């Protein structure tokens, strides 16, 4: 998963900031690492040089393999809170997307697979009980 960090003219970008952003996003979204090709991070200051509440913005755009991009935005009073908030929002959006896809796959495959899995588990339990009875 590639993470690209962009910032507007009002955000002082640095290697340290970019590394922190990448680490935060990777740790929050690590379970989706294989499902995503790229995440674009856009950092901005809504009011420029003027101070104001919740004027720092982080927009994340994730590119899931084989799906349309997903974009979330979070505004906060600090850059750290904006990034962490956006990462959490993106995590929830991806959970929703992949949860729906898992539900569709389960519906498409039908109950046959779950019945086969239950049968295999029952058979394994039966064989373990038989072995225990023979050895005990």
Backbone as a chain_set.jsonl record, in Angstrom:
{"seq": "XXXXXXXXXXXXXXXXXXXXXXXXXXXXXXXXXXXXXXXXXXXXXXXXXXXXXXXXXXXXXXXXXXXXXXXXXXXXXXXXXXXXXXXXXXXXXXXXXXXXXXXXXXXXXXXXXXXXXXXXXXXXXXXXXXXXXXXX", "coords": {"N": [[0.849, -1.17, 0.0], [0.701, 2.074, -0.984], [1.441, 5.259, 0.339], [0.721, 8.553, -0.099], [1.603, 11.786, 0.709], [0.293, 15.007, 0.802], [0.359, 18.555, 1.122], [-1.115, 21.795, 1.759], [-0.176, 25.257, 1.1], [-0.104, 26.407, 3.629], [0.578, 24.568, 5.512], [3.378, 23.418, 7.095], [5.379, 21.242, 5.671], [7.304, 18.334, 6.386], [9.896, 15.852, 6.539], [9.707, 14.404, 8.873], [7.015, 14.9, 9.656], [5.669, 13.696, 7.482], [6.499, 11.025, 7.796], [5.352, 10.456, 10.286], [2.636, 10.721, 9.626], [2.375, 8.62, 7.728], [3.01, 6.394, 9.38], [0.936, 6.526, 11.293], [-1.342, 6.121, 9.666], [-0.752, 3.633, 8.483], [-0.685, 1.967, 10.776], [-3.312, 2.215, 11.699], [-4.797, 1.22, 9.558], [-3.792, -1.287, 8.949], [-4.933, -3.859, 8.688], [-6.186, -3.774, 6.26], [-4.251, -3.607, 4.386], [-3.508, -5.342, 2.255], [-5.674, -5.039, 0.602], [-5.712, -2.511, -0.436], [-4.446, -0.212, -2.846], [-3.381, 2.357, -2.855], [-3.13, 5.267, -0.758], [-4.081, 8.541, -0.57], [-3.109, 11.445, 1.046], [-4.282, 14.512, 2.097], [-3.416, 17.439, 3.483], [-4.516, 20.366, 5.103], [-5.029, 23.857, 5.883], [-7.774, 25.459, 6.753], [-8.334, 28.186, 7.289], [-6.066, 29.509, 6.613], [-3.533, 31.707, 7.568], [-4.943, 32.792, 9.645], [-6.098, 32.266, 12.956], [-8.338, 29.756, 14.253], [-11.097, 27.741, 15.403], [-11.094, 24.252, 14.811], [-9.885, 24.313, 12.225], [-7.955, 22.936, 10.879], [-7.433, 20.491, 8.446], [-7.761, 17.125, 7.341], [-7.808, 15.129, 4.608], [-8.461, 11.958, 3.419], [-7.957, 9.702, 0.828], [-8.709, 6.616, -0.22], [-7.729, 3.883, -2.253], [-9.25, 1.162, -2.981], [-8.554, -2.116, -4.199], [-9.912, -2.865, -7.299], [-12.236, -1.374, -6.87], [-14.223, 1.646, -6.509], [-12.681, 4.77, -5.503], [-12.505, 5.743, -2.017], [-13.329, 8.439, -0.001], [-12.626, 10.437, 2.831], [-13.012, 13.063, 5.247], [-11.656, 14.967, 7.911], [-11.894, 17.484, 10.33], [-10.097, 19.42, 12.71], [-8.74, 20.92, 15.743], [-6.03, 20.54, 15.866], [-3.324, 19.306, 13.846], [-2.577, 16.665, 14.307], [-4.875, 15.568, 15.567], [-6.677, 15.873, 13.467], [-5.613, 14.158, 11.52], [-5.621, 11.644, 12.854], [-8.381, 11.445, 13.337], [-9.396, 11.367, 10.706], [-8.186, 9.01, 9.803], [-9.447, 7.118, 11.435], [-12.109, 7.452, 10.574], [-11.804, 6.583, 7.93], [-11.079, 3.94, 8.344], [-13.514, 2.931, 9.39], [-15.153, 3.332, 7.147], [-13.958, 1.592, 5.297], [-14.338, -0.832, 6.615], [-17.088, -0.98, 6.461], [-17.428, -1.135, 3.628], [-15.968, -3.555, 2.961], [-17.259, -5.309, 4.64], [-19.835, -5.366, 3.561], [-19.194, -6.528, 1.104], [-18.277, -9.059, 1.934], [-20.657, -10.029, 2.967], [-22.195, -10.18, 0.623], [-20.739, -12.112, -0.774], [-21.088, -14.325, 0.889], [-23.831, -14.631, 0.662], [-24.012, -15.21, -2.048], [-22.523, -17.568, -2.257], [-24.075, -19.107, -0.72], [-25.739, -21.144, 1.817], [-24.471, -23.562, 1.741], [-21.656, -23.754, 2.033], [-21.304, -23.016, 4.744], [-22.663, -25.086, 5.975], [-21.113, -27.266, 5.211], [-18.744, -26.603, 6.54], [-19.608, -26.71, 9.223], [-20.283, -29.439, 9.331], [-17.742, -30.578, 8.968], [-16.471, -29.723, 11.296], [-18.019, -31.018, 13.243], [-17.473, -33.682, 12.564], [-14.724, -33.77, 13.112], [-14.77, -33.339, 15.876], [-16.173, -35.652, 16.663], [-14.35, -37.664, 15.898], [-12.208, -37.045, 17.608], [-13.394, -37.598, 20.078], [-13.81, -40.335, 19.803], [-11.153, -41.272, 19.632], [-10.307, -40.535, 22.19], [-11.926, -42.212, 23.726], [-10.996, -44.725, 22.973], [-8.355, -44.609, 23.85], [-8.646, -44.132, 26.507]], "CA": [[0.0, 0.0, 0.0], [1.484, 3.296, -1.117], [0.824, 6.409, 1.002], [1.238, 9.797, -0.667], [1.217, 12.896, 1.582], [0.288, 16.324, 0.165], [-0.103, 19.61, 2.026], [-1.26, 23.095, 1.106], [0.89, 26.222, 1.398], [-0.151, 26.842, 5.026], [1.072, 23.485, 6.364], [4.826, 23.226, 6.961], [5.64, 19.818, 5.474], [8.661, 17.891, 6.707], [10.053, 14.394, 6.47], [9.19, 13.877, 10.144], [5.554, 14.925, 9.577], [5.241, 12.674, 6.519], [6.708, 9.709, 8.416], [4.337, 10.288, 11.329], [1.362, 10.489, 8.925], [2.416, 7.257, 7.182], [2.957, 5.434, 10.491], [-0.42, 6.575, 11.86], [-2.285, 5.514, 8.722], [-0.422, 2.203, 8.364], [-1.092, 1.231, 11.979], [-4.774, 2.209, 11.785], [-5.402, 0.482, 8.441], [-2.944, -2.431, 8.585], [-5.706, -5.042, 8.296], [-6.636, -3.596, 4.871], [-3.051, -3.355, 3.59], [-3.532, -6.152, 1.021], [-6.845, -4.672, -0.193], [-5.578, -1.14, -0.909], [-3.263, 0.057, -3.661], [-2.798, 3.645, -2.509], [-3.882, 6.222, 0.047], [-3.604, 9.91, -0.744], [-3.364, 12.272, 2.221], [-4.275, 15.943, 1.782], [-3.457, 18.221, 4.709], [-4.77, 21.764, 4.799], [-5.454, 24.803, 6.908], [-8.947, 26.106, 6.159], [-8.327, 29.635, 7.466], [-4.748, 30.066, 6.299], [-2.766, 32.207, 8.711], [-5.839, 33.233, 10.718], [-6.441, 31.179, 13.886], [-9.757, 29.45, 14.352], [-11.339, 26.377, 15.872], [-11.329, 23.195, 13.819], [-9.556, 24.792, 10.887], [-6.983, 22.047, 10.24], [-8.194, 19.457, 7.749], [-7.078, 15.99, 6.735], [-8.653, 14.348, 3.717], [-7.831, 10.709, 2.996], [-8.614, 9.027, -0.292], [-8.189, 5.25, -0.344], [-8.007, 3.207, -3.519], [-9.369, -0.292, -2.822], [-8.344, -2.864, -5.444], [-11.125, -3.245, -8.015], [-13.404, -0.607, -6.42], [-14.115, 3.095, -6.584], [-11.997, 5.359, -4.348], [-13.291, 6.159, -0.854], [-12.735, 9.659, 0.532], [-13.149, 10.943, 4.101], [-12.37, 14.29, 5.705], [-11.858, 15.275, 9.327], [-11.339, 18.779, 10.731], [-9.837, 19.486, 14.151], [-7.929, 22.065, 16.153], [-4.611, 20.237, 15.65], [-3.066, 18.433, 12.703], [-2.571, 15.286, 14.805], [-6.266, 15.136, 15.75], [-7.308, 15.794, 12.143], [-5.105, 12.946, 10.86], [-6.146, 10.482, 13.573], [-9.828, 11.384, 13.095], [-9.625, 10.928, 9.32], [-7.793, 7.593, 9.712], [-10.523, 6.342, 12.061], [-13.257, 7.497, 9.654], [-11.509, 5.731, 6.78], [-11.163, 2.557, 8.829], [-14.936, 2.581, 9.456], [-15.674, 3.261, 5.773], [-13.455, 0.354, 4.692], [-15.035, -1.936, 7.29], [-18.427, -1.022, 5.865], [-17.296, -1.633, 2.258], [-15.574, -4.957, 2.912], [-18.314, -6.073, 5.316], [-20.89, -5.57, 2.57], [-18.701, -7.48, 0.103], [-18.292, -10.393, 2.553], [-22.06, -10.429, 3.037], [-22.629, -10.57, -0.724], [-20.093, -13.386, -1.111], [-21.739, -15.375, 1.667], [-25.153, -14.846, 0.077], [-23.795, -15.821, -3.355], [-22.083, -18.941, -2.04], [-25.184, -19.801, -0.081], [-25.482, -21.799, 3.093], [-23.776, -24.838, 1.536], [-20.313, -23.702, 2.615], [-21.372, -23.043, 6.201], [-23.077, -26.434, 6.382], [-19.934, -28.117, 5.051], [-17.823, -26.27, 7.628], [-20.177, -27.263, 10.454], [-20.126, -30.897, 9.251], [-16.325, -30.9, 9.178], [-16.174, -29.51, 12.712], [-18.663, -32.107, 13.988], [-16.723, -34.899, 12.29], [-13.468, -33.67, 13.859], [-15.095, -33.546, 17.296], [-16.527, -37.068, 16.819], [-13.112, -38.457, 15.835], [-11.461, -36.801, 18.84], [-14.068, -38.335, 21.157], [-13.54, -41.76, 19.581], [-9.76, -41.498, 20.036], [-10.241, -40.45, 23.646], [-12.568, -43.39, 24.281], [-10.105, -45.856, 22.732], [-7.132, -44.448, 24.654], [-8.937, -43.91, 27.924]], "C": [[0.898, 1.237, 0.0], [0.726, 4.431, -0.432], [1.515, 7.665, 0.494], [0.709, 10.959, 0.169], [1.377, 14.215, 0.828], [-0.174, 17.354, 1.195], [-0.207, 20.918, 1.274], [-0.152, 24.036, 1.58], [0.967, 26.615, 2.872], [0.349, 25.777, 5.995], [2.554, 23.292, 6.07], [5.101, 21.726, 6.869], [7.097, 19.513, 5.825], [8.705, 16.377, 6.592], [9.475, 13.761, 7.73], [7.658, 13.828, 10.149], [5.047, 13.827, 8.646], [5.409, 11.272, 7.087], [5.662, 9.439, 9.484], [2.974, 9.993, 10.703], [1.316, 9.059, 8.397], [2.275, 6.208, 8.291], [1.549, 5.371, 11.095], [-1.41, 5.852, 10.952], [-2.018, 4.015, 8.582], [-0.893, 1.42, 9.581], [-2.612, 1.161, 12.102], [-5.39, 1.287, 10.741], [-4.641, -0.782, 8.064], [-3.739, -3.658, 8.155], [-6.221, -4.971, 6.857], [-5.47, -3.425, 3.907], [-3.078, -4.097, 2.248], [-4.666, -5.747, 0.08], [-6.732, -3.29, -0.821], [-4.319, -0.986, -1.762], [-2.577, 1.337, -3.209], [-3.734, 4.42, -1.599], [-3.25, 7.589, -0.181], [-4.051, 10.719, 0.468], [-3.254, 13.726, 1.793], [-4.451, 16.702, 3.092], [-3.656, 19.682, 4.352], [-5.171, 22.567, 6.019], [-6.561, 25.643, 6.292], [-8.875, 27.633, 6.21], [-6.986, 30.274, 7.14], [-4.014, 30.485, 7.557], [-3.647, 32.642, 9.871], [-6.144, 32.061, 11.641], [-7.951, 30.964, 13.91], [-9.943, 28.019, 14.799], [-11.607, 25.435, 14.697], [-11.005, 23.641, 12.396], [-8.477, 23.962, 10.198], [-7.724, 20.831, 9.691], [-7.269, 18.364, 7.235], [-8.098, 15.238, 5.891], [-7.853, 13.13, 3.29], [-8.645, 10.119, 1.863], [-7.95, 7.673, -0.467], [-8.616, 4.675, -1.68], [-8.06, 1.696, -3.279], [-9.216, -0.978, -4.179], [-9.695, -3.25, -6.037], [-12.371, -2.484, -7.616], [-13.147, 0.884, -6.602], [-13.374, 3.627, -5.356], [-12.984, 5.752, -3.25], [-12.586, 7.365, -0.259], [-13.423, 10.053, 1.831], [-12.368, 12.197, 4.47], [-12.664, 14.475, 7.183], [-11.176, 16.603, 9.614], [-11.177, 18.787, 12.242], [-8.979, 20.702, 14.453], [-6.428, 21.81, 16.026], [-4.478, 19.28, 14.462], [-3.116, 16.97, 13.123], [-3.99, 14.75, 14.954], [-6.989, 14.999, 14.412], [-6.894, 14.501, 11.44], [-5.669, 11.699, 11.531], [-7.645, 10.325, 13.347], [-10.15, 10.886, 11.696], [-9.27, 9.45, 9.158], [-8.875, 6.698, 10.318], [-11.759, 6.31, 11.166], [-13.033, 6.572, 8.459], [-11.567, 4.256, 7.169], [-12.616, 2.094, 8.88], [-15.54, 2.442, 8.063], [-15.22, 1.977, 5.085], [-14.118, -0.868, 5.32], [-16.427, -2.099, 6.703], [-18.371, -1.615, 4.456], [-17.005, -3.13, 2.24], [-16.563, -5.85, 3.653], [-19.462, -6.367, 4.361], [-20.46, -6.598, 1.53], [-18.684, -8.898, 0.664], [-19.719, -10.923, 2.642], [-22.586, -10.884, 1.69], [-22.024, -11.907, -1.123], [-20.766, -14.536, -0.377], [-23.116, -15.687, 1.088], [-25.036, -15.549, -1.273], [-23.414, -17.294, -3.206], [-23.168, -19.773, -1.374], [-24.767, -20.508, 1.19], [-24.695, -23.096, 2.956], [-22.405, -24.848, 2.193], [-20.356, -23.748, 4.128], [-21.812, -24.401, 6.719], [-21.892, -27.384, 6.282], [-18.928, -27.86, 6.165], [-18.325, -26.842, 8.943], [-20.037, -28.783, 10.477], [-18.682, -31.308, 9.524], [-15.953, -30.748, 10.648], [-16.787, -30.618, 13.571], [-17.913, -33.422, 13.797], [-15.414, -34.909, 13.074], [-13.701, -33.915, 15.347], [-15.421, -35.023, 17.572], [-15.27, -37.938, 16.837], [-12.255, -38.252, 17.09], [-12.083, -37.57, 20.013], [-13.825, -39.842, 21.03], [-12.115, -42.114, 20.02], [-9.62, -41.481, 21.558], [-10.835, -41.687, 24.289], [-11.672, -44.615, 24.099], [-8.857, -45.803, 23.625], [-7.426, -44.393, 26.153], [-9.603, -45.052, 28.53]], "O": [[1.743, 1.41, 0.878], [-0.487, 4.557, -0.597], [2.727, 7.826, 0.633], [-0.503, 11.105, 0.324], [2.443, 14.511, 0.287], [-1.01, 17.048, 2.046], [0.497, 21.146, 0.29], [0.706, 23.645, 2.371], [2.001, 27.109, 3.32], [0.524, 26.057, 7.181], [2.938, 23.032, 4.93], [5.061, 21.023, 7.879], [7.994, 20.323, 5.592], [7.669, 15.712, 6.553], [8.833, 12.712, 7.668], [7.068, 12.842, 10.591], [4.105, 13.11, 8.982], [4.548, 10.417, 6.88], [5.143, 8.327, 9.582], [2.241, 9.126, 11.181], [0.323, 8.359, 8.595], [1.512, 5.251, 8.155], [1.035, 4.287, 11.372], [-2.224, 5.059, 11.424], [-2.955, 3.218, 8.565], [-1.442, 0.327, 9.439], [-3.145, 0.152, 12.563], [-6.401, 0.638, 11.011], [-4.825, -1.301, 6.963], [-3.257, -4.432, 7.327], [-6.643, -5.982, 6.296], [-5.68, -3.128, 2.731], [-2.708, -3.53, 1.221], [-4.63, -6.073, -1.106], [-7.564, -2.923, -1.651], [-3.268, -1.547, -1.45], [-1.348, 1.411, -3.178], [-4.954, 4.264, -1.651], [-2.044, 7.769, -0.01], [-5.216, 10.681, 0.864], [-2.255, 14.13, 1.197], [-5.5, 16.622, 3.731], [-3.043, 20.185, 3.41], [-5.593, 22.025, 7.041], [-6.304, 26.454, 5.402], [-9.309, 28.302, 5.272], [-6.798, 31.468, 7.373], [-3.888, 29.706, 8.502], [-3.146, 32.843, 10.978], [-6.423, 30.963, 11.16], [-8.731, 31.872, 13.625], [-9.066, 27.178, 14.604], [-12.266, 25.799, 13.723], [-11.77, 23.372, 11.469], [-8.118, 24.246, 9.056], [-8.538, 20.22, 10.384], [-6.162, 18.624, 6.764], [-9.119, 14.772, 6.396], [-6.708, 13.249, 2.853], [-9.872, 10.046, 1.934], [-6.773, 7.588, -0.818], [-9.712, 4.942, -2.173], [-7.034, 1.02, -3.363], [-9.697, -0.469, -5.191], [-10.52, -3.879, -5.373], [-13.473, -2.893, -7.981], [-12.016, 1.32, -6.819], [-13.426, 3.015, -4.289], [-14.147, 6.053, -3.521], [-11.376, 7.327, -0.035], [-14.65, 10.012, 1.929], [-11.22, 12.375, 4.063], [-13.763, 14.185, 7.654], [-10.038, 16.832, 9.205], [-12.004, 18.238, 12.97], [-8.546, 21.419, 13.551], [-5.635, 22.75, 16.072], [-5.408, 18.545, 14.129], [-3.634, 16.128, 12.39], [-4.289, 13.633, 14.531], [-7.82, 14.107, 14.244], [-7.727, 13.828, 10.833], [-6.147, 10.792, 10.849], [-8.134, 9.208, 13.183], [-11.063, 10.082, 11.512], [-9.97, 8.717, 8.459], [-9.183, 5.639, 9.771], [-12.388, 5.262, 11.013], [-13.946, 5.868, 8.027], [-12.053, 3.426, 6.401], [-12.921, 0.978, 8.459], [-16.345, 1.544, 7.82], [-15.998, 1.344, 4.372], [-14.424, -1.835, 4.621], [-16.89, -3.216, 6.475], [-19.166, -2.492, 4.12], [-17.712, -3.892, 1.581], [-16.69, -7.03, 3.327], [-20.0, -7.474, 4.347], [-21.257, -7.441, 1.119], [-19.036, -9.843, -0.042], [-19.967, -12.109, 2.422], [-23.334, -11.858, 1.609], [-22.693, -12.741, -1.733], [-20.989, -15.6, -0.955], [-23.526, -16.846, 1.027], [-25.869, -16.392, -1.607], [-23.914, -18.154, -3.931], [-23.167, -21.001, -1.463], [-23.602, -20.478, 1.588], [-24.29, -23.673, 3.965], [-22.027, -25.827, 2.836], [-19.545, -24.435, 4.747], [-21.38, -24.824, 7.791], [-21.685, -28.215, 7.167], [-18.323, -28.8, 6.68], [-17.541, -27.407, 9.706], [-19.711, -29.359, 11.514], [-18.436, -32.282, 10.236], [-15.199, -31.56, 11.184], [-16.157, -31.1, 14.512], [-17.736, -34.186, 14.746], [-15.034, -35.935, 13.637], [-12.924, -34.613, 15.998], [-15.0, -35.577, 18.588], [-15.132, -38.831, 17.673], [-11.64, -39.202, 17.576], [-11.364, -38.127, 20.843], [-13.656, -40.537, 22.033], [-11.896, -43.122, 20.69], [-8.909, -42.302, 22.138], [-10.312, -42.171, 25.293], [-11.602, -45.46, 24.991], [-8.373, -46.834, 24.093], [-6.526, -44.591, 26.969], [-9.916, -45.023, 29.72]]}, "num_chains": 1, "name": "protein.A"}
